[in-house]
Amino acid sequence: MNSTQHFLSFYLRTVGLINACTFIGLIWMIVSRLPVNHVGFNPSWLWLVVLLGVGCWFAVWMNCERWALTAAASWTLLCLLLLIMNYYNLLVQYDEWLNRGMPDAWTIK
């Protein structure tokens, strides 16, 4: 294994771990805060965490190793969770929640 492969392996493990921790943290926040579905921070900023996963697709394309598929799967799950949270008003920034008319959780925006 050369240094580039070592770097990609480390990167994929780190990104996979960050995405998995973010996914679990968001699920915990949604479950522990229901029926309150608004927060002070902007969950849309979590798309920056998702951008870390862009390298996963590059590594899958290069056929790096099994960690590439694991990281890509965690990236995909996090993307889906962020889209579902926004669409069903599960975790929305307070100002955005007010602009939407203070909807309950699980209602479509």
Helices and strands as residue ranges (DSSP letters): H 3-33, E 38-39, G 43-46, H 47-51, H 54-61, H 66-87, E 92-93, H 94-99
